[in-house]
Amino acid sequence: MTQTTEQLINNLMTAWNAHDADGVAAFYAPDYEEVDVAQAAPQHGPDAVRRIMLYYLRAFPDLQITLDDLIVNGNRAVMVWTWHGTQQGRVMNIPPTGRRVCVRGTSVLTIEGGQIRRGIRIWDVAGLLRSVGLLTEL
């Protein structure tokens, strides 16, 4: 299972970095549920994944994700990642700033039947706000 899970994650990252929203959505099960610290409520299904991806790509059209670490245990994967992009569009009601941002985060995924069924994404929202000039350094 470990090799299959690692390959799935690597293919997912390739699709993200190619900005292939349909390709990314295909990795997620129809009953997928995601909890994200930036979302007010859990998101459901591949369409939600596609919608969120397109939202961030509109704001950061050059967005690229680096997988910094991957831990696989059975059908669970923990991804530590960093994404970089230049804010060219509106995000979180913040007008475009033209600033380059770097955001770190962690995703915990549960994989069943070759698809991602559950996801928890915890990421540095304060770092994003700091990068676009809305939060001062601590």
Long-range contacts (C-beta under 8 A, 24 or more apart in sequence): 1-72, 1-74, 1-75, 2-72, 4-114, 5-72, 5-75, 5-77, 5-111, 6-70, 6-72, 6-77, 8-111, 8-114, 8-116, 9-67, 9-70, 9-72, 9-77, 9-79, 9-109, 10-67, 12-116, 13-65, 13-67, 16-53, 16-65, 17-64, 17-65, 19-57, 19-63, 21-50, 21-53, 21-54, 21-57, 22-50, 24-49, 24-50, 24-53, 25-49, 25-50, 25-53, 27-115, 27-116, 28-115, 28-116, 29-112, 29-113, 29-115, 29-116, 29-117, 31-117, 32-115, 32-116, 32-117, 32-118, 32-119, 33-117, 33-118, 33-119, 34-118, 34-119, 34-120, 34-121, 35-119, 35-120, 35-121, 36-119, 36-120, 36-121, 36-123, 37-121, 37-122, 37-123, 37-125, 38-92, 38-121, 38-123, 38-125, 55-91, 56-85, 56-91, 58-89, 58-90, 59-85, 59-87, 59-88, 59-89, 59-90, 59-91, 59-96, 60-85, 60-86, 60-87, 60-88, 60-89, 60-91, 60-101, 61-85, 61-86, 61-88, 61-89, 62-86, 62-88, 68-104, 75-110, 75-111, 75-112, 76-108, 76-109, 76-110, 76-111, 77-108, 77-109, 77-111, 78-106, 78-107, 78-108, 78-109, 79-106, 79-107, 79-108, 79-109, 80-104, 80-105, 80-106, 81-105, 81-106, 81-107, 87-132, 91-128, 91-132, 92-128, 94-129, 94-132, 94-134, 97-132, 97-133, 99-131, 99-132, 99-133, 100-131, 101-127, 101-128, 101-131, 101-132, 102-127, 102-131, 103-127, 103-128, 103-131
